[in-house]
Amino acid sequence: MREPPVWQVTVLNCCICYTLLQRANLIRIPVSRDEGCRERDGIPSRIPEIPFPSSRPGQNSTNITYPHYTIHYCSYITQSLTSLEMHSKTALVFLLPILLRFIIAPFPHSGEGNHHGSKTAYGGDYEAQRHWMEVTLHLNISQWYKYDLSYWGIDYPPLIAYGSYLMGWASDKFVGEESVALFDSRGFEDPIMKAFMRFTVIFWDAMVYFPVVYLLCKRLGQGSHDKTLQLCLFAMLSPAMILIDNGHFQYNNVCLGLALGSFHFMTLSDTIGFYDGIGSVLFSLALNWKQMGLYYAPAVFAFLLGKCFHNQQNILGVMKNVGLLGGSVMGTFFALWYPFFHFRQDESEGLVDVYGPMLRRIFPFSRGLFEGKVSNIWCALNVRPLSIRSRIPVHHQPICALALTLAMMLPFCVLLFAMGKKKRAASSVDKLKAILWGSAGTSLSFFLASFQVHEKSILFPLAPLMLLEAPMFFMEWVSIVSTWSLWPLLVVDRLQPVYCAINALYLCFLWATRLVVCWKVQQEPVSIFGIRTDAILRRLQWIFQRFILPSSIVAMVGLHFAEWFVSPPSNLPDIFPVLWILVGCVSFFVMWIASLGALASFLVKSTAKVD
């Protein structure tokens, strides 16, 4: 089955999603901008009908190509779904992201055909995840983190290893034992196995990430069903998340879903109680699925610590709250980590012998500060003439990274602690928004300044931001910049057609659902030390709209065209990756500043509401 051209994928995605959204009455296309603003105020606009493409007449079913089959299949789905009643909008919101993920499944994954040319280990993240299924299915649990570490040894926490065991068992039953045969299955890229692997990602999305996003959007929508569904679509159709998990191939959305679910439970009550225990368990599971969940840990710790002091007049009450949370976390970690000690092969092995190799695999400090060319502070400072990598000794680099990361995330932790400690608590929705802003800020701090950062880590600040609202199309810009920063990685994976198609679809979705209906967030007049914050925010918004937004768009589009049509000079072969780093780093730092300002303003505003 040949890969479809990019233009067919783009047109197909746009037609399918536009038609489904339009028929479900989730989007309305106004005749003019004024009519769009009237629609926002409750005055309906007419909805023009558009034709939906169908398969060619007389198409030979035995020689059908991928685009024609997909169009025919999606046309059938569309005709079925458009007959649903209005209360079935929610089903459409879940089906559209799933449909899009299935459409891009035939495209290359990370390391397909050993395109990277690696001589030590075949393939990339796809082969690593498949290999973990093979290892966990056939070896004793004591060998999972020790077996042949030169070939994609497991370097994620235990929960994903348990998940790999379950997926390996399913692959052995449904695909065949050759797909996970120990050692002999290395480099196994059968089309059926590829379809199975792609399905596992969609399965985890549907079981973990999508329900949590809907739950949070329902709270943030505050009674408006259409707003809830629009927020859901905005989060579920995020191009960066789709390109990494469903294109490049990873299972990031499981960690993100568990972490976001923990935020939901942690913000349901004013004081520490049963819901906070559930939230602590979910967040512990997120940490044990992927260690990058630690990007959220400072925000969670600060917020819950503040709640421990909420309305407590003595130290015993605080210690009781800390004990409840600590017991939930320790119990979850014990359940996941103890089997490695219990089933050790040598009874003489102690805790260090069992858990030392695991921790060294999960936290590989020996690899150094830099992990490729990432749009963070360290890579930006490593360009000539600064070349900071050669100026700081290797053994001092982790300390410098730690100090800078702590300095950048400290303001968010202080604000979240104050939010949790407030004697007169804000509403649960306000607290949810606060922890989303705070977790985005701490994860941006890690991304910009911490040790061993990868391009894919931008998904962690992106996930909470996609659930929030901000004026002047800030969140839309965040999503587009995050996707753009992944371009060097996607080029290596040969996912350029998918990148172009999904971005085109996403821009159409934004135009249809948000831009033309004058999406705004009203700022209420609040003062800090006598200074009106609404005036400050308006000035910052004016700077963003007039300077940052247009200049970043010009830079992103210009770099794409320059890379496509201009050959780099012989003495600067890496000029385009370096420019990608610099533009991306500046953009993410703007996001960090905006997140800090939004959290500070939000805290003062919620305090003013309560008072």
N, C-alpha and C positions, 0 to 999 in steps of 0.2 A: 504494500500500500504506500503510494508516494505521498510526500508531504505537500500540503496545499500551499499555493502562493499566498503571500501576505495580503494581497488585496482581496482575495476571496474570503479569507478569515475575517478581515476587518469588516467587510460588507455584511457577511453572515452574522457576526456578533451584533453589530449595530441594528440590523433588521429584526433579529429575534428579540433582543432585549427591549428595543424601542416599542415593538408591537405589543409584547406582553405587558409592559408597564402602562402603555396607553390604554389597552383594552381593560386592564384592571383599574383604570382611573387613578393610578398612582402619579401620573404626570399629566400636565395640561400645557399645551403650547399656545401662548397668547399671541394675538395678532401684533401687538406692540408692547413696548416696555411699560407703558402706562396701564395697559390692560393686565399685564402681569402683576403690577402693584395692586390693582383693584382686586385681582384674584386672591392675593395675600390677605386682603382685608375682608374676604368673604364673598366677593362678587364673582360668580363663575364665568369662565371664558369658554368659547366653543372649542371643541376638540376635533381637529381635522382627521379624516381617515386616510391611512396610507396603505398601499397594496403590500402584500407579503410575498416574497419570491417563492416559487415552487420548483420542483425538479423539472428537467426538460422533457417535453413530450417525446415518447418513443425511446426513452433511454433504455439501453440494454442492461438488464439487471445483473447479468453475469459479468459485465465489464464496467461496473459502476465505480467511480473514483470517490475518494474521501469527501471532497466538497459537495458533490451531488448527493451522496448518501446522507450526509449530515443535514443538508438543506431539506431533503425529503422527510427525514426523521423529525427534524425540528418543526417543520410545517405541520406534521401530524400532532406533535405536542402542543403547538400553538392553538390549533383548532380545538383540541380537547380542553385546554386550560381556559380559553376565552369564553367557553360556555359555563364556567363556574359563576356562582353568585358573588356578590361583592364581599361577603364575609370570608371568602377564600383568598383575599389578597395576601394574607400571611403565607399561605402555601406557595404563592408565586415568588415572594421575597426569598424563600429558602431554595426554590427550584432554579431560579436564575443564576445564582452563584455556582450551584452544583453543575448546571448545564455548561457554564463557561469553563469550569475546571475540566469537564469531560472533553470539551472541544480542543483544548490545548494538549491533551494527553499524548497524542501521537508524536509530538515534537521531541527533539533530543533532550535527554536528561544529563546531569553532570557526569562527565567522563565517558559518555556513550562511545563505544568503539575504541576506547582508550585514546580519545582525541587529544587529551592533555599530553600524551607521549611519555607518561611516567614509566620508568624502568624498575622502580622498587615495588609499586603497588598498582594494580590495574584499576582504571576508572577514577571515580570521584565519590561524592557523597551517596549516590545511588548504590554503588557497589559496596560502600561501607555499611549502609543500612541492611543490604541483603546479606552481607557477610556476618553481621551480628545475629541475624536470624539463624544462620548455619551454626555459629559458635554456641549460642545459648541452647539450641535444640539438642545438640549432640554431646556437649561437654558438661562435666560436673560444675556446679555453680562456683566452686572454688577456683576454677580455671578460666572463668569468663574474662577477667581482667589481666590474665597472664599469658594467654595462648597467642603465640606468634605475633607479637606486637608490631613487627615491621610491616605486616599486611593488615591495615585498617583495624588495629586493636581497639576495643571499646574504650572510648574516652568521655562518655556521658554517665550521669549518675544511675543508680540501680533501677529506678522505675522504668526508664526507657529500655533497659536490658530485659526486664520482665515483659514489657510490651513486645520486644523483639522475639522473645520465646513464643508468645501467643501467635504472632504473625508468622513465625517460622513453622509452627504446628499447622496453621491454616494453609500455608504454601505447600507443605508436604502432603496434605490431604487433597487439595483442590488443583494444584498445578502439577505436582509430581515430586517424588523424592529426589530426582536429579536437580531440582531447583535449589535445594538446601543441603546437598550432600557435602559432608565434611571434606574440605580441601578440593575435591573434584569439581565442585560447583563454582569455583572462582572464575569470575568473568562471565557468568551465565547471564545472557541477555536475550533469552527467547521472547518473542512478542507476547506470548501468553503471560510469562512472568512479568514483563513490563506492564501489561494491563493490570495484573494483580497488584503490583506495587503502587501503581497510580491509584487504584481503587482504595488501597489502605489509607492513603493520605486523605482522600475525599471522605472515607468512612470516619476517620478521627475528626475531621472538620465538622461533619454532620452530627457526631455524637457529643463533642465537647465544645468546640468553638462557637458554632452557630447558635445553640441554645443559650449559652451565656451571653452572647452579644444581644440576642433578642430580649433576654431578661433585663439587661442593663438599659437597653434602649427604651423598653417599656417604662422603666422608672424615670428616665431622663425625658421621655416624651410627655410625661405629666398629664396623662389622660387623652392626648391627641393620638388617635390610631394612625392617621396618615403620617404624622411627624415621626412616630415610632418606626414605621416601616421605612421611611426615607433615611433615618439614621442607620437602620439595619443594613440597607443596601449600600450606603456610603462606606460602612465598615467592612461588609462582606465582599465588596467588589474592589477592595484596595489592590491596585496593580502590584505593588511591591510584595505583598503577602502571597498573592497567586503565583507570581513569577518565581519566588524562592521555594515555596513548599510544593507547588504543583508543576513547576517548570524545572528549576534546578534540582529539586527533590530533597526535602527535609520534612520534619514533623514539628516545626516551631509552633504551630497553632494549638497544639495540645498544651504546651507550657503556657502560652498566652491565655488560652481559655480558662485553665485552672487558676491562674493569677487574677484574671479579671473577675472570675467567680468568687474568689476570696475577698476582693474589694466589695462585692455586693453584700456579703454577709457581715463584713466588718463595719459597714456603715448603716446597718438597720437599727441599731440601738444606741442610746447615749452612753450607757455604761457597759463595762465588761460583763459578758454573759454567755449564754449557750451559742448564740449566733457567731460571736467572736471566736469561740472554740472551733466551730465548723470552718470559719474563714482561715484560722491558723492551720488546720489540717489540709485544706485545699492549697494554701500557699506552700506548705511543706511538700505536698505532692508536686507542685510546679517546680520547686527547687530540685526535686529528685528526678524530674523528667529531663531538665536541661539546666546546667549550672548558670546560664545567663539570666535565669530568673532572679539571681542575686542583684541584678540591676534595680529591681523593685524593692529589695530588702530594706535599705535605709528608710525609704518612705513608709513602708509598712511598720517597721520598728518604731519610728518616731510617732506615727499616728496612734498606734496601739499603746505606746508608753504614755502618751498624753491622756488617753482614755482611762488608763490605770489610775491616774491622779484625779479624774473627774469626780467632783463632789466628795472626795475622800479627805476626812479631817485628821486621820492618823495613819501611821506607817503600816499598821496591821492590815488595813483595808487595801492599801497599795500592794503589799506583799501577797495578799490573797488573789488579787487580780493577776499579778505577774505569775503566780503559781499555776493558775488556770491556763493561761496562755502557754507557759513553758511546758506544762504537762502535755498539752495537745501536740506541741511541736516535737517534744522528745519521744512521745509515744509513736508518732508517725515515723520518725527517723528510725526508731528501734525496730519497728515492724519491717521496714524495708532493708535495713542494713544487717540485722542480726543473723539472717540465714547464711550470710557469707562466713560468719564466724562459726556458726553451729555445724555447718556441713564442710568444714575445712578438712582436707585430706590428712594432714599431719596434726595429731593432737598436741604436739609440742609447740605449735605455732601460737604466738601471742597476738595481742591486739595490733601491735605495730606490724607484725609480719603479714597479717591478714589485710588490714586496712591501709597500710602504707602504700603498696602498689596501686590500689584503687585511687587514693587521693593524688598520687603523682600523675596518674592518667587523666583525672578530671581537672586538675589544676597544673598544667604543664609550664611552670615558671622557667624551666630550662630552655624553652624555645626562644626566649628573648622578648624584647618589647614590641617589635614590629611583626605584623602578620599581613604581608602583602602591602598593597597601596590602598589605604583606607582614608576617607575624608575626615580625619580627626586631627587634633592639634599636633601630635607627635609626627605624623607623616607630613603635615604641612610645614613644620619646622625643620624637616630633614632635607628640604630642597636646597640646592646651592644658592647663595654662598653660606647659608646657616649650617647645614649638615650637622644637626644636633646629635645624630647617632654616633658620630666619631668624636664628639666633644664630651659626652657623658660616659664614664666607664660602665661596662656592661653590668657589673654588680650593683651599681647605683641607680640604674634605670628603673627597676621595680619600685624603689623607694620614692623616686621623683614622681612616678606615675601615681602611686598611692597618695602622696601628699597633695598633688594637684586635683585628683578625683575627690578627696575628702573636702578640700576647700570649695570645690564647685557644687557639691551636693549639700553642704552644711546649711545654706540658707533655706533650702526646701525642707530639710528635716526640722529646723527651728519653727518654721511656719506651720508644718503639719502637727508638730507637738502642741503648739498653741491651739490649733483647731480642735484636737482631741481633748485638750484639757479644759476648754471653756466651760465655766460654771453654768451658763445658760446656753445650752447646745443649740446649734443651727438645725435645720431640717435634715432628714436623711438624704434627700437629693443634693442639698448643698454639700454635705460631707462626702457624698460620692463624687461630686465634681471636684472637690478639693483633693481627694486622694488620687484621682485620675490625673489632674494637673501635676501633683507632686511626684507621682511615679514616673510620669513622662520626663519631668525635670531631672530626677536622679538617674534615670536610664540614659538621658542625653549626657549627663556628667560622666558616666562610665564610658559611653561611646566616644566622647571627645577626648578623654584624658586617661583612661585606664590602660591596663596591660593586656596584650594579646587580643586586640579588637579585630573583628572581621567585618566585611561589608554587610553581611547578613544580620548583624546585631542591630541595625537600624530599625528592624521590625519591633523591637521592644519599646522604644519611645513612641513609635508610630501607632501601636495598638491602642493605648489609652487615648491618644490625641484624636483618633478617628471617631471616638464616641462623643466628643465635645463639640460645642458650637463656638464660633468666634467671628467677629465682623471682618469685612473686607476680604473675604475668600481666603483667610489665613489657613484654615485646615485643608482646603483644596490645594493650596500652594505647598503645604507640608507633605501631602501625599505625593504630589508630582515630583518634588525635589528628591524625596526618598527613593522613588522609583528610578529617577534619572541617575542617582548616585550608584546604582547597581549596574549600570551599563557595562563597565569593564569586565565584571564577572559574567554577565550574560553573553558578551562577545566570545569569551572562552568556551561557554556552553553552547554556542551557536543558536541562541534563542533570540536573535535580532528580529525575526518576523513576529514572534509572539509579543515582544516588547512593543513594537510599533502597533500591532493590532489591539492589544489591551489598552494602551494609552489612548488610541483613537476612540475606542469604545468608552473609556472612562471620561474623556472630555465630552463626548456626546451625552453621557449620562448626567454630567454636571450641568451642561447647558440645559438639558431637558427638565431637571428636577430642582436645581438650586439657583443658577445664575439668573434665569429669566423671571423668576418669581420673587426677585429682590430679597434674597435670604439675608436677614439682618439679626443682630443681637442687640437689643436696646440696653444702653448703659444708664444705670441709675446714678443720680448725683450723690456721691459719698465723699467725705473729706478725711484726709490724713494730716494731723497736726495743722488743721485749718486750711489745707490745700485741697481743692476739689479734684478728686481723682478722675471725674468724667472729662474734665478739660485736658488733663494729662493724657488720658487714653485717646481722646480725639486727636491730639497732636501726634502721638505715636502711630495711630492709624493712618493719619495723613502722610507721615514719613514712609510708612510701609507701602501705602497705595501709590504714592508718587515716585518713589525712588527704588525701594528694595524689590517690590514685585516686578516692575517692568525691567529693571536691570538684570535680575536673576533670570527672567524669561529670555531676554536677549542673549545672556551668557550661555544658557543651556542649549537653546536652539542654534546659536552661533557655533558652539563647540561641536555639535553634531555635524553641521554642514562642513565645518573646517576639517574634521576627521575624515569625512567621506570624500572630499574633493581636493584636499591639500595634503601633500606628502610632507612628513616632518623632516627637518634638516638632519643631515648625517651626524652632526655633532650634538644634536638634541633628539635622540630617537624616542625618548619617553616624554616629550613635551605635552602630548595630549593627556596621558594619565596624570601628569603633574598638575595640569590646569584643572582637571576633574577634581583632584584632591583639594586644591585651593578654593574653587568655587563652592564645592560641597561643604568644606569646613566652615567657611564664612556663613553659608546658609544655615547650617546646623547650630552655629553659635547664635545666630539671630533667633532661632527657635528656642534655644536655652534661655535667652534674655526674655523672650515673650512669655515663656512658661513661668518664669520667676515673677515677672510683673503681673501676670494673670492670677497666679496663686496669691500674691500679696494683696492685690486689689480685691480678689474674691473673699479673702479672709476678713478684710475690713468691712466689705459690703455685708457679709453675712452677720458680722457683729453688730453693725448698725441696724440691720433688720430686727435682730433679737432685742436690742436695747430700745 
